[in-house]
């Protein structure tokens, strides 16, 4: 009987989460475009990590990886002498050597204790809520220059996420129905969401694309949506796919020498752009599926962090507007709005032109 059969469902789920974090860490430290399965690559990386982890940590990681490898081999015919079978045996009997903490002097112990106290007193850094357009452009160029299929798919994710502002989990459940794209809402219980599904009308983008491009934007979007299932199966589920997207973003930010961003940063950026484009709080709530018109105004990116787009490019179901609860505080912005032109002609619009006219939008291969 396999060891996983004797474990409780809670333990199995905990091991699956631990494996997902390990795979994401391995991909971040060793980005590989080769055909090797990410789980197998992670096992090799773990087994070669001598003197890196403590003994208890090694036992936890080995059990988690052994469970995932065992599940993978259960559904496939394999040779007992194959590479995968050898890795499973090594996870049981030939684990990496643990880190040995050398004995510290009394002075070193005192310094270490003071450093721990300083870390506890230091305030935790808040997640980055927005990103300058220049850095966003730099990230897109970085992923396009990588050339591998997953990096090009991430380009499509960034382009779409920075426009519609949906949650990362909702972005990975997108489906197209005619000119609408829809996804099940992540937060729709206890009155937190407007409806149990998100939707937006992209017909304006499709019409504009048909005028200036030889390749239909609809076909590119359909290919990008279809590849979600492909990458979900490749990485072993949507949570692990999400972890690997964030791992790639962390690596890209490090290589580009910019402050780290995550998938949720694009939601903040999109809402900032909606504010700058002149959408009301209620209209933003409909687009991003907020139950109240106060949420986006007080908990998401500020107007100055985004840039103005043509408001007519995003259309939505007007019947949803009356469902939005009115809780936003009122501010008089008439004088500030009167000073701004209808469409800004700042350098940031170069990013808009790049995305709207570039042939590689949503292109995967």
Order of alpha helices (4+ residues) and beta strands (2+ residues): alpha-alpha-alpha-alpha-alpha-alpha-alpha-alpha-beta-beta-beta-alpha-alpha-alpha-alpha-alpha-alpha-alpha-alpha
